[in-house]
Amino acid sequence: MTLADILGPLQQPLVTVLGTPVSWTEVLGFGSGALCVWLVARQHLANWPIGIANNLFFILLFAQSGLYADAGLQVVFISLAAYGWWTWTHGGGPGASVLPVRRTTRTEWGWLLAAGAAGALGLTLLLSRATDSTVPFWDALTTSLSLMATYGQCRKRVESWWLWIAADVVYIPLYAHKELYLTSLLYAGFLALCVAGLRSWNRDLAPARREDAAVPA
């Protein structure tokens, strides 16, 4: 049995939405992605293995649709998920059982924005010249925003939710343009979950602020 024999059934149409076939890959990506974001909003450790499964489904889906940067992004996400999984369990420091929610520092913002801008520019040029992508800039932009957001998620930076929201605002029409209607709908759901996650993590910041204020200078 070859890899194509195993993956073939996942790429077969399951249902039709607005006259467009929807594959098993897209359906499984939909379900695992929604569950992953729901778990992240609740700071549940299981979000990381569920997220890795979601990345594997999306590698197949995006490669089929010519979203090459997004397909490659999933490989990076898997590596970052391993890092995030470790950080959430070991990154709280001495005496801390979990990693606390914190704000992104100015230094972090500086190199994140610089890396994001450079990444978006470099990927746009690469996709324009080396692939048949019809949306090189938008594919590159969402890739850069998603990587920035994932770093923040790994470190439990509350502003990571704003980066995810920005990425989702672009993803929704991008996937609809590529006739990935179920995935576009999924990202509309992601957008709502991101707003809920932002509110939840902001609430967790409040006790930390009170504790900091109580410490004498």
C-alpha positions, 0 to 999 in steps of 0.5 A, a space after each residue: 500500500 502506497 501513501 497515495 492509497 492512504 491519502 486518496 480517500 481523504 481527498 474524495 468529495 464527501 458533500 457539496 456546498 454551493 455546488 462545490 465538492 467538499 472533501 473529507 480533508 476539509 471536513 476533518 480540518 474543520 472539526 479539528 480546527 474548531 476544537 483546537 481554538 476552543 481549547 486554546 481559549 480555555 488554556 487547555 493543554 490538549 489544544 496542542 495535539 489536536 492542533 497538530 492533527 489539524 495541521 496535517 489535514 490542512 497540509 493536504 487541503 492547501 497543497 491541493 488548492 495552490 495555497 503553497 505558503 499556507 501548506 508550508 506554514 502547517 509544517 512550521 506550526 507542527 514544530 511550534 506546537 511542540 515548542 508551545 506544548 513544552 512551554 505551557 508545561 515547563 515555561 512558568 519558571 521556578 515555583 510555577 506549575 503553568 505558564 501565566 498569561 502576560 502582555 507582549 513586551 515592546 522588544 517582542 513587538 519590535 522584532 515580531 513586526 520586523 520579522 513579519 514584514 520581512 517574511 511577508 515580503 520575502 514570501 510574496 516574491 517567492 510565491 510570485 516567481 516560483 509557484 503558480 499561486 494566484 494570490 501570492 501577497 494574501 497567502 504570504 500576509 496570512 502566513 506571516 500573521 499566523 506565525 506571529 500569532 502562534 509565537 504569542 500563543 506559545 508564550 501566552 501573550 494576550 495580544 496573540 489573539 489580535 494577530 489571529 483576528 487580523 489573520 482571520 479577517 483576511 483568511 475568510 474571503 481568501 478561502 471563499 475565493 479559492 472555493 474552500 467554502 467550509 474552511 471559510 466558514 470555519 475561519 468565521 467561527 475561528 474569528 468568533 472564538 478568537 474574540 472569546 479567547 481574547 476576553 478570557 485571557 484578558 480576565 486572567 491578566 487582571 489578577 496578575 496586575 493586582 498582584 504586581 500592584 501589591 508588590 512594594 517598589 
